[in-house]
């Protein structure tokens, strides 16, 4: 049998099937055609010899900024091979006034699969340094609902950045948050809330969120965190996670602190999903890419299978794409990441310029997107040797 691509001898790790072991994978017409210990009957047009490498579903990054007409945006098609990420969620870079342009100029042009959240601010993040919701006139909940209805195939939820310098203090802050929640409910989608130096405590915010809503930057430091000053995870945060609130990493330039994440992991509190919050200010450090962010959780003692699960299977479920994405099941979309796991001593840095030393570093060796090998792969800029 002829196939387009044959990946031979890699260690397949697919949490969606509880599968870990050496397998061959055949790809035909953009789909997974076969997965077996040995596929000798296939005649491939292209072969990837993956011995000694990890083969996983294509990584899914639930927090990126891919609208390049904003001050933050990066080209998704350049990020894809460098990080093994085949599906990305733009975290509200555009609002109701510029989402149509975002779709025309970026989403429809990208080969990489892009889903997006719509920012409560009608202008999105094009003037983020000014605080996009300090003036309540920029809040456009009805525009968000209408935008999601027009673009329901790619616009999957609502975004608000809940920082006092962004949404205002006191009642103004609460009014903006309630507008975002209302837009999510009326659009039949979900809300991603970026937590910064919030005008309300995290436990108070969680009282108004429903299962499927998301807290991103869940391991940030500063004044408003998921834990108290003694490092103990708030009971309300645990309860929220148990009832289905998503806690997303969203590493970012200022939203990932070792002290917070280490305390959380020690107390058995894991993130729901790993994501990068990649944008122009952190791509050259401390974030670099998705595999580097995943490596930080390996350093913290999280099992490889679990790290891959919350980077593939779980985000696919959140995007309502389980069975198609985040899996290597036969018949699913052939989005595949081939990762090299390097052993050594590597400096891993949080958003507050604090270092830890990890002994494993994941790097994207090859990426297959919808059945095609994407040129390029992970670079060496993130290999900071201890």
N, C-alpha and C positions, 0 to 999 in steps of 0.2 A: 504493500500500500504506500502511496505517495503522501507525504505530509509536508507542510511548509517549514516547520521547525521541529527539531528533535533535541530536547535537553537531556543529556545523558549523565547518569551517575551522580547526580546531586543529592544532598540530604534534604528531602522534602519535608517542610514543616507547615502543615495546614491545619490550624486549630478548628476550622469549620467541620473537618472530618475526623478530628482527633487522630491525625495522621502525622507520624514522624518516622522517617526511614529513608533509605537509599532507593530512589525510584527514577525511572525514565518518564518524560512527559512529551507527548506528541501534540502539536498544534496544527490545526487545519482550518482555513476560512475564518480566522479570527476567534476560534473556539478551542477549548481544551478537547482534544480528540481521544486521548487515552492516557492513563497513568498506571504504570505497572513496574514490577521489579526489573524487568528487561523487555524492551520493545525491539525485537530483532527483525520483525517483518516490515518495518517502515523504511521507506526510502525518502530521506529528508532533502529538501532544497537547501536548507541551512542547518548546521549542527552547532550546538553549544555544549562543550565538554565541561561539566560542572562538578567534577570530582573534587572533593574537599571544600565545596562551597555549599551555602544554604540556598534552597529554592523555596520561595514563599509566594503567596498571592501578592499581586501588586499592592504596594502600600497605599493607604488612604489617609491623607492629611486633612483633618477637620478644621484647620485654622491656618489659612494663608491669605495673602493680599496680592491679587493677580490683575488688578485694574491699573494699568501703567499710566493712565492719565491722572492718577492721584500721586501725592508725594511718596507713597509707600510701595506702589505696585511693582511686582517682578513678573518676568515673562514665564508663564507656566510651562511652556514647551522646553525651555532651558533647564528648569528645575527638575523636570521629569526624569531624564536619564541620570542626572547627577545624584538624585536621592532615591531612585527606585520607586517614586510615587507616581502612580498612574491615574489617580482620581484625587481631586482637590476640592475643598469647600472654601470659597472666598468668604471671609468673615465680615461681610457688610461694608466693603470699601465704597460701594455705590448706594445711593438712596433713590427715592422715587423720581427725582428730577434727572438723574443721569444713568439710571439702570438700563434704559433702552440703548443708550450709546455704548455702555459697557458690553452689552450683549453683541451689538453689531461689530464693534471694533476688536473685541477680545474673545468673549466666550465662543462665538460661532467660528472664529478663526483658529482657535487653539485645536491642536490634535489631541491634547490631554483633556480628559473628561473634567469639566468644571461645573460644579453646582455652586449656588451662591445664596447667601442671606441678604436681605434688603435692610439697610440701615433706617432706623426711625427718622434720622435727620434727612431731610429731602436732598441735601447736597452730599450726603455720605461723608467721606473723609478727605475731600479735596481741600478743606480748610481746617483740618483737625487740630492744628496748633492753636486755633482761636477758640476751641470749645464748640463743637458743632451743635450743641443743644442748650448752651447758656441762654440764648434767645429762644424762648418757647415758640416763636413763630416758625422756626425751622422744623419743629416736630410735625410729622405728617402721617399719622396712623392710617387714615383712609387711603392716602397715596400708596402706602406700603401694601395694604390689602389689594388695591387695584393692580399694582405692579406684579404681585405674586399671581394674581388671577391671569394676567396677560402672559406670564412666563412660567406657568406652573410646571413645565418640564425641567426647568433649571433653577428657578427660585423656590427654595424649600423651607425658608424660615425668616425670622426677624432678628436683627442685631441692635443692641444698645451698649454703649460703653458707659458703665455706671461709675464714673469718677466725679467727685464734687466739682472739679475744674472743667468738666465736660457737660454735666446735666444740671449743675447748680446745687445749692444747699437747701435744706428744709423742704417745704412743700413743693417748691419748684422741682427739686430732684425726684420726689415721689410722683409728681404729676407726669414727668417724663417717663418714669419706669412704668406707671400704670398705662400710659399710652402705648408703650411697647408691648406690654402684656395683652392689651386689648387687640392690637393689630395681629398678634400671634393667634389669639382665640378666634377672631373673626375671619382670619385667612385659613383656619383649620390646620395651622402648622405649629411651630415651636419657637421659643425664644432662646437665643444665646446672649447671656449677660456677661460682658467683660467686667471683672471686678478690679477696680483701681483703689484709690483712696476714696472710698465710697461715702456718700452723705448719710448712709444708714448702715447699721451692723449687718453682717452677712446673715445671721439667724433671722433677723427681721425681714430681710429680702426674701429668704426662702419660704416664708409663710405664704407668699403670694404666687409661688411658682408651682407648676403642675408637672406630673410625670412626663418625661420627654423634653422638658426645658433643660437648659444647660448653663452651668457656671464655667466659664473659661478663665484661664490664668489661676487655676485652683491652688497652686503652690506659691503664689506671690508672697512677698514679705510686706512690710509697712504696717499701717495702722489698722487696716481691715483685712483680716485673714480668716481661714477656716479653723484656726486654732486660737486659744487664748494665750495670755502672756507666759503661762507656764508650759506652753507647747501642747496642751491637751486639745484634741479635736472636739469641737463643740458637739454636744448631744444632738442639737438641731441639724447639724451637717450630716451626722451618721443617719439620722432618721430620714433626712431628705434623700440620701443615696439609696436607702432601703426602699423608699417609695417610688424610685425611678427617676430622680433628678440626675442628670449627667454631670460628672465632674471631669472637665477636659483640661489637659496640661497647658496648652497654649504658651509654650516656653517664653518666646519673645525677648525683647531687649531689656525689660525691667520687671519680669513677672514670674521668675523661677528662682527660689531661694533654697539653698541646700538645707539650712536649719529647719525650714518648714516641711520640705518633702521627706527628709530623713525622719523627723518626728512622726509624720503621718504613716510612713511605711512601717516604722517600729510599732505603731499602734494598730497595724493591720488595715489601715485605710489606703486603698489603692485608687488611682485614677480610673475613670471609666474608659477614657481614650487618651492616647498620646498624640499630640500635635505640636507644630513648630511655631506658629505665628510668624512665619517667614516674611520679611519685608526688607527694604533696602538698608535698614540700619543694623540688621543682625545677621545677614547672610554670610558675612565674613567674620563671624564670631559675635557672641558666643554660641549661636545656634548652629550655623553651617547648613544642616540638612536634617531630614527625618532619621536616617540611621544613627547619626551622632546623638540625637535626642533619645532614641531607643537605647543606645549604649549606656546612657546615664542610669537607666532603670536596671540594666544588667549589673552595673556596678553596685547598685543598692540591694542586690540580692534577689530581684524578681526573676523567676524562671524564663528562659528563652521563649517557650511556648506561650506563656502569658503575655510577654512583651509583644510578640507577633499578633496574638489574638486581639489586643486592644489597639493595634495599628492596622488591622485588616478586617477581621470578621466583625468586631463590634461596631466600628464606624460604618461598615456596609449596612448593618441593621438599622442604625440611626438614619441613614439616607434612604431607607426602605429599598435597598438593592441587594439584600441577602439572597444568595442563590445565584446571582449574576456577577457580583463583585465581591472581593474579599474571600475568595474561595478558589480552589483548584479542582473542583468537581468537574467530571466529564460533562460537556455541554455548556459550561459557563464561559463568560467572556475571558479570552486569553490575555489577561493582565497578570504579568509575572515579574517578580523581582528576584534576581540572583545576587545574593549578598556574600561578601567575603567577611569572615570573622577573624580579625587579626588579634593575635595574642602578644602581650607586651605590657608596658606601663605607659598610659596615656593620660595627659592632663585634660580634665573635663571641667568646664567653667560654668557657673550659674550666671544669672543676670545681674548679680551684685559684685562681680569680679572676684568671687571666691572659688578656689580650685579644690578639686578632689582628684585622686589618681585611680583610674580604672584599668583593669587588666584585659579587657576585651573591647574592641572597637569594630563596629559594623560599618562596612563601606559598600556602596552599590557597585557591583562588578558588571552587571548587564541588566537591561530593562526591556521587557516585551510589553508593548502597549497595543491592545486589541489585535494581537496576532502578528505584530510586526516588531522586529528588533529596532530599538531606538538608538541611533548612533551616540556614542559618548558613555561616560560612566563616572563614578565618584572620583574626585580629585584627591590630592594629598594635603590640601591646606588645613584640614581638620586633624591631621595626625601630629598632635603636639606631644612629643615624647617626654616623659618624666625623667 
